[in-house]
């Protein structure tokens, strides 16, 4: 995976050489748009890392726009949770990455940052050394995280190219994912990193314009077998269709934001909805572990299937998302006789109904009654969520944050 990196100081995108000399400053909005389709983007608060301020509110806004891994100056679990609840995919913990600190966080949401210079791990904005070898630290910390961000300090911000010996030294240190950072100069470095099984973090090469992010994404796909199968899904991960991508169609998709494929029957590029009007706005592109298959997440307009069905595999099954969509429509455009609309219009009555259904749920006497009352409780709770504009996914996200795995098992 290619992971663009945005370093922030005073609300601006910056690039530092060796973490000290500022060599580039740019506008954040440009980078937001450029990286919108990438599955992950690292956001680093350098002001917080250097204890000179914070870009917290800007970063929280970005967490609602991009799929962010957030780091830089996170020295308090409360701040980590604040970013995660704002929508961060992971938090990146560096100086405070100890078992004692990390055990208070959900391990599947944590990336541990280990910054290396001359074989030694550095902390506190690279000012101080840390006891233990890189390998020993990884073994100690891997039960508490989803992976590691390992930066070659000597090459960071130089564009001098990835040190191949550095890459080789990381092999076999852990089964967890490793992001490598420092010195990426071009597509050759990205290819070397991904071929070694690592995610490659790219900062200066993208920010300076030396490498085009979209072209780099296309180039790191394995096209050796020809067209790449592309699974197309909606926001809820429901599969809509299967298509095929070529380098040209994928680049067109990334550049325009319109899902574009390669037609095998016509042997031409095919922009979805070009004639039917049933377009797909691209939201995110992911690759599989071998980089020879893609997932497009899209916003579908009209049916996805040429048979006029909503999807090629089914007509859409009932679920929380479809129910929430129905309830939202009922509340925004209430039919005269709709009970849902009437109770939704009276927050006091709705609150009483939720409490009433909660009592009936716990008082149920058998399995069928429990299911029936659970359905009632969830229905009215969903009306309240819809009334306040809260998507059910936020409830799932909150449960995910509460799910912690200890070194001895689940807790």
N, C-alpha and C positions, 0 to 999 in steps of 0.2 A: 504494500500500500504506500502511496505517496501522501505525505501529510504536510500541507503548507503550514508555515509558522508565522505568527504575527507578534512582534515584540512591541509593547506599548510604553511610551514615556510622555507624560503631559497630554494624553489623549491622541498622540500622533504615533504612526508606525515608524519605528527606527530600526537600524541595523548597527550593531556595535562590533568592532573588531576586538577579539579576545575579551569581550565583556567590558571594554573600557572606552575605546575611541569611537565616537559616533561618525559613521561613514555614509549614512543615508537617512533621510527623513521623508515620509510620505503621508498622504491623506488616507484615513481609515476607510472611508466609503468606497474608494476604488478597490481596495483589497477585499472588502465584504462581497462586492459583486463578483470579483474574479474567482473567489473560492466557494461560492454559494453551492455548487454541485458536488464538492468533494465530501466524502463520507466522514472525514474528521479534519479539524483544523486546530492546531495548538495556539493558544492565546497566553502570552506570558506578560505579566505585569512587572516590568523592570523597576518602576518607581517603588513598588512594595518590596521587591527583592533587595533593593538598595536602601530600604527604610527611609525613603524620601517622599512618601506620599502614597496615593492609591489611584487606580483606574477602575475601582470596583463597579461603579454604576454603569460605566461604559461596557465593561465585560459582561455584566448581567444582561444588558440589552443584547449584546452579541450572542449570548447563550440562547436567546429566543429566535435568532436569525440563522445561526450556523450550528453545526454539531461540534461543540467545542470541548477540547481538553484544556483545562484552565490551570495555570501554575504561576509561580512568582510570589514569594512572600506569604505563603499560606502557613502560618505558624499557630493557628487556632482552629480546632475542630469545628467551631461554630461558623467560621468563615468558609471552611470546606463545604459544610452542609448548605450554607447560603448560596454558594455557587451551584451546587447540585440541584437544589430546589428551584433555582432560576433556569435550569435546563441543561447544565453542563453534562457532557457524556462521561467525563472523568475529571478528577482533580489530580494535579501533578504535585507531588510532595517531595521536596529536596532536603533542605537542612534539617527539618524536623522528622525525617523518615526513620523512626525508630520503632521497634515493636510496641513500645508503650504508647506512643502517639497513634500509630496506625490501627491498633486494635479497637479504637473507638470509631473507626470508619468502615463502611461496607467495602470489603476487599475488591469486589468486582468493579468498583467505581474509582479505584486508586491506581495511578501510575507513579512509580518511584523514580525520581530523577537522580542519576549518578553522573557527576561531571568529573572527567578524568584528564589529568595532565601528567605526562611522564610516568604513567602507571599508577599514580596516586589519585585518590578520590578527594575532591575539593568541595567545601560547603560555604554557606553564608556569602553568596555572590562571589564565590571562588577565592575568597580571601584566606580561608583557613583550611588546613588539612583534616582528614577524617581517618580515624584508626581503622585498620583492617584492609585487606586487599579487595579488589573489585569482586573477585569470585566469592570470597567469604561473605561480603556484604549482601550479594545477591542471594546466597543460600539462606542467610539469616532473615532477609526481608521478603522472600518470595511467597511465604504463606499469607502475607498481609496485603497482597496487591494483585492486579490483573496483568501487570507487565512493567517494563522498565524503559525509561528514556535515558540513553547513554550518550553523552556529548563529549566529543574530542575537543577540549578547550583550546589546544594548540592550533587548531585549524578553524575554529568557530569564527564566522564573519570574514574569512579570508578569501573564499572562493578558490582555494588552492587545490581542491579535489579531495576526495575521501582517501584516507590512509588505508591502503589495502591490508597492511599488517594489523592495523587497528580492528578492521572488520574480522580478520582471521582470529584475533585474540578473543573475540566474543562468542565464537561458535562453541556450543556445548555447555555454556555456563548455566543455562536454565531452559526449561520447557515452556516458560511463559513468553509472551510476545516481547520483542525488543524493538524499540524505535532508535535508530542511529541518527546522530546529528553532528554537524561540524564539517565545513569545507566543501559541501556539494557545489560543483562547478557547472555540471551539465548532465545530459541524459545518460552519458556513460557511467557516471557515479550512481545515478538512480538505478540503472540496470545492474550494476555490481552489487548494490545493497539489497535489492529485491531478489536477485538470483541467489544471494547468500541466505535468504529466508527472513530478512529484516524489513521492517517498515522504515522508510527513508523520510526524514524531516528536511524540508527545503525552505530556507528563509531568504538569504541574500540573492540567490540565483533567480528566484521568482520576483522579489521586490525590485531588483535592479533592471529587470527586463532581459537579462541574459538568457533566460529559459522561459518559453511560453508554457504556462501551467497546463493548458488544455492539450497542447501537442505532446507534452511530457506524459500526461495521463494515457494518451492513445499509444504512445511508443512503448510504455511499460506493459501493455497487454501482450500475451502470447498469441500471435496470429499464425503460428506455424502450421496449424491444422486448417487454415482457411477462415471462413466466417465463424464468428463467435456467437453461441446461443445466448439470447438475452431474455431473461425472465422479466416481465413487466407487472408491477404490482401497484396497488394504491396505498394511501397513507396507513391503512389498517393492516397492511401486509397481505391482503387478499390478492391472489394471482389473477390477473386479467387476461394475459395472453403470453405466447412465446413468439419471439421474433429473432432475427439474426442481424448482427452488426459487422460492418467492415471498418477498416481504419477511417475511410472517408465519411461513413455515416455517423460513427461515434464522434468524430471531430465536429461534424455539423450539429449534432445534438448538443455538445458542450458549448459551442460558440453561440447558438441561437436560443437554446433553452427549449426548443421544440423537439420532441422525440422523433428521431429519424433512423430508419433501418435500411438494410439492403434486401431488396426483393429478389428471392432466389428464382422465381418464375420469370420475371421480366429482366433480371440482371441489371437493375437500376436502383438509385437511391429512392427511398420512399418516405416522405414525411407524413406521419400518421395524421389522418383527417384532412389531407390536402384537397381531396375531392368530396368526401362525405361531410366534412365539418366536425367530425368526432375526434378532435385534437387531443394531444397529451402534452401537458406542460411538465417539463422535467424538473423534479425536485432534488433528486440525489442519484448518483451512480456509484455502485459498488462492484468490486471484483471478488471472485472466489479465491481460495488459498493458492490455486495454481495459476491464477490470472488468465484463465482461458474460458471464462464464463462471466456474464454480467447480470446485475440486477438493476433495472431502472425503477425508481419510485416516481410515480407520476400523479398529476391531477387530471383525471379523465373528464372530458366533456362529451356527453352522450354515451352510447354503447361502445364498448371496446371491440366487440366481435362483429365480423362482416355479416353475421346472421341476424344482427340487430339485438342480440342478447347483450346483457351488461358485461359479460365476460365469456371467454372462449371455453372455460372449464365448467362453469355453472352460471346460474342466473342471479347469484348473490344470495347468501344465506343470512337469516336473521341473526343479529348480534347486538352488542352494546352500542357500537357506533351507529348502526342503522336505527336503533331505538332512540338514541340521543338526537339524531337528525330529525326523526319524526316528532319528538317532543319539542325541539327547538322551533320547528315549523308551526306546531300547534300554538305555542306561546306567542310567536311573532305575528301570526295571522289567524287569530282564534275563530273557529266556526261557532255559530250562535249556540249550539246545543252541546258543545264539547265540555265534558266534565273536567278533563285535563286542563283545558284553558281556564275554566272558572276557578278551580282550586289553585292553579298557578298564579292567578291574579291577586290572590289574597295570601300574603306571606304568613300571617298569623295562623290561618286555617291550615295552610300547608305544613307549617311546623308542628301543629297539634297532630296532624295526620301521620307525620313521620314518627312521632313519639308513640302514638296509638299502635301503629304497625310494628314498632320495635317490641312493645309489650306482647302483642299477639304472636310475634315470632318466637320469643323465648318461652311463651306459655303453650306452644304447640305440643300435642300429646302423641303424635306419631310422625313417621318419616314424611308421608304425603302432606300432612298438615304443615310440617316444618318447611317443605319446599314451597307450598302455596303461600305461606306467610312471608317467606324470604322474597318471593317474587313481588308481593305487595310492597314490602319495605324498600326493595331496590327501586321499584317503579317510582315511588314518591320521593325517594332520595335523589333519583336522577332528575325529576322535575325541578327540585331545588337547585341542583347543580346547573341545569340548563338555564334556569331563571337568572342565575348569577354569572352565566357565561363561562363556566368551568368545565373543560372537557374531561371525560372520565379517565383519559390517559394520565392526567395529573394524579389521580388516585393511585393508579398502577405504579407510577413513578415513585410516589411516596412510599408505597409498600416495598418497592425495590430498594429504597434507601435504608429501610429498617431491616432488610435481610442481610445479616452478617454471618460470616463463616469463620469460626475460630480455628486454631491449629489443631484442635481436638475434635472438630466436627461442627455440626450446626448448633446454633444457639438462638 
